[in-house]
Amino acid sequence: MPRQVDHDERRRQLTEALLRIAGTRGLQAVSMREIAAEAGVSLRVVQYYFTNKQALLESGLTELGARMDRRVKRRVAAVAGELTPRDVFAAVLGVIVPFDEQSRLDAMAWTAYYTAALTDPVLAAAGLALPDALENFLTVRLTAAQQAGDIAPDRDPRTEVAGLLALANGLTSSVLSRQRTHEAATEIIDYHLDRLFGPDLAPT
């Protein structure tokens, strides 16, 4: 009797192979043949599940976003007591910066996507979906925090969010290059969150 194939699991297997290649060798090394070799399957299997390379690359972006979402949820779940707006920001920004080997590889894959997107308009458009959604989500949360009196009334929530995300992305590069540790990067993020959510709510 032929073995039943779990199609969702097979797609995950191929997407994970793609991300391993992207995270270690860059997106230029990604091809259907290389993914087949990395996943230990035939080229025909890859072609069955993904009709072209663009579909494969978009599956990688989707998986990277899902991994980040899972990490944020784990961090939020680990917070003792009532969750504050600052806790939410610390959780999100804290998982953008790589903190273990898997998150480092994922950050390398993100970097590979970003580099390729600079000269690929189709990939660039697909790659903006998650950053835009994250910025919008955090802007809504910070606007609510401002209305609740948790940040100063004259701060602009979207500008603050854009600055914090730019900070986290910049710190990611410095951690990947081993300029500083994750712990040092976290201290910098905490410093800026303290200035935003601290007891003195007036901007300095």
Backbone torsions as a table, in degrees:
resi	resn	phi	psi	omega
1	MET	NA	126.9	-176.9
2	PRO	-64.5	143.2	-179.6
3	ARG	-72.2	133.0	-179.8
4	GLN	-75.7	133.0	-177.8
5	VAL	-95.3	131.2	173.1
6	ASP	-84.4	103.5	-172.6
7	HIS	-66.9	-37.2	177.8
8	ASP	-64.2	-41.8	179.0
9	GLU	-64.7	-39.0	179.2
10	ARG	-65.1	-40.8	177.2
11	ARG	-63.1	-41.0	177.6
12	ARG	-62.1	-41.3	179.3
13	GLN	-59.0	-44.0	-179.0
14	LEU	-70.5	-39.4	178.6
15	THR	-65.3	-40.7	177.9
16	GLU	-64.1	-36.9	176.2
17	ALA	-63.1	-43.2	176.7
18	LEU	-56.6	-47.6	-176.5
19	LEU	-68.9	-32.7	175.9
20	ARG	-64.0	-42.0	178.4
21	ILE	-65.5	-47.3	-178.8
22	ALA	-61.1	-38.6	-177.0
23	GLY	-76.3	-20.2	-177.6
24	THR	-110.9	-28.7	-176.1
25	ARG	-125.5	-5.3	-179.9
26	GLY	91.8	161.5	-176.0
27	LEU	-69.9	-22.5	178.9
28	GLN	-66.8	-19.6	179.4
29	ALA	-86.7	-6.6	-176.3
30	VAL	-80.0	126.4	171.5
31	SER	-149.2	163.0	178.8
32	MET	-60.8	-37.6	179.8
33	ARG	-66.3	-42.4	179.4
34	GLU	-66.5	-38.5	178.4
35	ILE	-65.2	-41.3	177.7
36	ALA	-59.6	-44.5	179.7
37	ALA	-65.1	-42.6	-179.2
38	GLU	-65.4	-37.9	-178.2
39	ALA	-84.6	-11.7	-179.2
40	GLY	73.0	35.6	178.8
41	VAL	-128.9	174.0	178.4
42	SER	-80.4	159.2	176.5
43	LEU	-60.0	-35.0	-179.9
44	ARG	-62.9	-33.3	178.0
45	VAL	-64.3	-45.6	178.9
46	VAL	-60.9	-44.2	-178.7
47	GLN	-67.7	-26.3	178.3
48	TYR	-69.4	-41.9	-175.3
49	TYR	-87.1	-26.7	-179.7
50	PHE	-133.3	115.7	-173.3
51	THR	-72.1	-22.5	178.8
52	ASN	-153.3	171.0	-176.7
53	LYS	-66.0	-35.0	-179.5
54	GLN	-60.6	-41.8	177.8
55	ALA	-62.6	-38.6	177.1
56	LEU	-62.8	-47.9	-177.9
57	LEU	-62.3	-39.6	178.8
58	GLU	-67.4	-32.6	176.2
59	SER	-65.1	-34.1	177.3
60	GLY	-65.7	-42.7	177.3
61	LEU	-61.4	-42.5	179.1
62	THR	-61.5	-42.7	-179.6
63	GLU	-68.2	-39.5	177.0
64	LEU	-61.2	-41.0	176.6
65	GLY	-64.0	-40.0	179.4
66	ALA	-65.9	-38.4	178.8
67	ARG	-64.7	-41.5	178.2
68	MET	-63.6	-42.0	178.8
69	ASP	-60.0	-42.2	179.4
70	ARG	-65.7	-38.4	179.7
71	ARG	-66.2	-41.8	178.0
72	VAL	-61.2	-44.9	-178.8
73	LYS	-62.9	-38.2	177.4
74	ARG	-65.0	-40.8	179.8
75	ARG	-66.5	-43.0	179.6
76	VAL	-63.6	-40.7	-179.8
77	ALA	-65.0	-25.1	-177.7
78	ALA	-83.5	-8.6	-179.6
79	VAL	-72.5	126.8	179.1
80	ALA	-83.0	139.2	178.0
81	GLY	80.7	-162.4	-176.7
82	GLU	-73.3	135.3	-178.5
83	LEU	-77.1	125.3	179.0
84	THR	-100.0	163.0	175.1
85	PRO	-56.5	-37.4	178.4
86	ARG	-63.2	-38.7	177.9
87	ASP	-59.2	-41.4	-179.9
88	VAL	-62.7	-46.3	-179.9
89	PHE	-65.7	-40.2	178.5
90	ALA	-63.0	-37.9	179.9
91	ALA	-66.8	-47.0	-177.6
92	VAL	-67.0	-50.6	-178.0
93	LEU	-66.2	-32.4	-179.0
94	GLY	-67.6	-27.4	179.6
95	VAL	-92.5	-12.4	172.8
96	ILE	-67.8	-41.9	179.1
97	VAL	-78.6	126.0	-177.2
98	PRO	-62.7	138.0	-176.0
99	PHE	-127.8	-8.2	175.1
100	ASP	-150.3	-178.3	-174.0
101	GLU	-63.3	-42.3	-178.7
102	GLN	-66.1	-43.8	179.5
103	SER	-68.2	-28.7	175.7
104	ARG	-66.3	-45.1	178.2
105	LEU	-62.9	-39.0	178.3
106	ASP	-65.5	-39.8	177.7
107	ALA	-65.2	-36.4	175.8
108	MET	-64.4	-39.5	177.7
109	ALA	-64.9	-42.9	176.5
110	TRP	-57.3	-44.3	-179.7
111	THR	-62.4	-39.5	177.8
112	ALA	-63.0	-42.1	177.4
113	TYR	-62.8	-44.9	-178.3
114	TYR	-60.7	-44.8	-179.4
115	THR	-62.0	-45.3	179.9
116	ALA	-65.5	-35.2	-177.0
117	ALA	-67.8	-20.7	179.6
118	LEU	-61.2	-26.7	-179.7
119	THR	-121.2	12.7	-179.2
120	ASP	-131.2	95.7	-176.1
121	PRO	-58.5	-36.2	-179.8
122	VAL	-65.9	-45.7	178.6
123	LEU	-67.1	-36.0	178.7
124	ALA	-61.7	-43.0	179.8
125	ALA	-63.7	-43.1	178.9
126	ALA	-66.6	-36.0	-176.6
127	GLY	-73.4	-15.4	-179.8
128	LEU	-82.3	-14.8	-173.9
129	ALA	-59.2	-50.7	-177.8
130	LEU	-68.8	-49.3	178.4
131	PRO	-57.3	-40.5	179.0
132	ASP	-65.6	-42.7	179.5
133	ALA	-64.2	-40.1	179.9
134	LEU	-66.0	-43.5	179.0
135	GLU	-62.9	-41.3	179.0
136	ASN	-65.4	-43.0	179.5
137	PHE	-59.7	-48.7	-177.8
138	LEU	-68.9	-32.5	177.7
139	THR	-65.1	-41.0	176.3
140	VAL	-61.7	-44.4	-179.7
141	ARG	-64.8	-40.9	-178.1
142	LEU	-72.6	-33.7	175.5
143	THR	-62.8	-42.3	177.1
144	ALA	-64.3	-39.4	178.8
145	ALA	-64.5	-37.9	178.2
146	GLN	-65.7	-42.4	178.7
147	GLN	-64.2	-27.2	178.3
148	ALA	-86.7	-1.2	178.8
149	GLY	85.3	15.8	-177.7
150	ASP	-84.7	-17.4	172.6
151	ILE	-134.6	162.9	-176.2
152	ALA	-61.1	143.7	-176.1
153	PRO	-68.2	-21.0	-177.3
154	ASP	-95.7	8.9	174.3
155	ARG	-85.8	145.1	178.1
156	ASP	-94.5	112.8	-174.1
157	PRO	-56.2	-45.8	-177.4
158	ARG	-65.6	-39.8	178.4
159	THR	-65.3	-41.3	178.2
160	GLU	-61.8	-43.9	-179.7
161	VAL	-64.2	-45.3	179.7
162	ALA	-59.5	-40.6	178.8
163	GLY	-66.0	-41.3	179.7
164	LEU	-67.0	-40.0	178.3
165	LEU	-67.5	-39.2	176.4
166	ALA	-63.2	-39.6	176.8
167	LEU	-60.5	-48.7	-178.6
168	ALA	-63.0	-40.1	178.9
169	ASN	-67.1	-39.2	176.6
170	GLY	-65.3	-40.7	177.8
171	LEU	-65.7	-33.1	176.2
172	THR	-58.6	-44.4	178.9
173	SER	-62.0	-40.2	-178.5
174	SER	-71.5	-30.1	175.9
175	VAL	-73.4	-42.2	178.7
176	LEU	-61.7	-36.4	180.0
177	SER	-84.5	0.3	-179.9
178	ARG	64.2	26.2	172.7
179	GLN	-69.3	-35.7	176.6
180	ARG	-147.0	163.9	-179.1
181	THR	-86.2	167.4	175.4
182	HIS	-61.1	-38.4	-179.8
183	GLU	-62.0	-42.5	178.7
184	ALA	-65.6	-39.6	178.1
185	ALA	-64.0	-40.0	179.5
186	THR	-63.5	-38.1	177.8
187	GLU	-61.8	-38.3	178.8
188	ILE	-67.2	-43.0	177.1
189	ILE	-61.6	-44.9	179.2
190	ASP	-60.6	-38.9	178.9
191	TYR	-57.9	-46.2	-178.7
192	HIS	-72.4	-34.7	176.6
193	LEU	-68.0	-36.3	177.2
194	ASP	-62.9	-38.3	178.9
195	ARG	-68.7	-31.4	-179.4
196	LEU	-81.6	-43.1	-174.5
197	PHE	-107.4	5.2	-174.3
198	GLY	-67.9	175.3	-177.2
199	PRO	-63.6	-32.0	176.2
200	ASP	-91.3	100.0	-172.8
201	LEU	-81.9	-6.5	179.7
202	ALA	-75.8	135.4	179.0
203	PRO	-65.5	147.5	-179.4
204	THR	-108.9	NA	NA
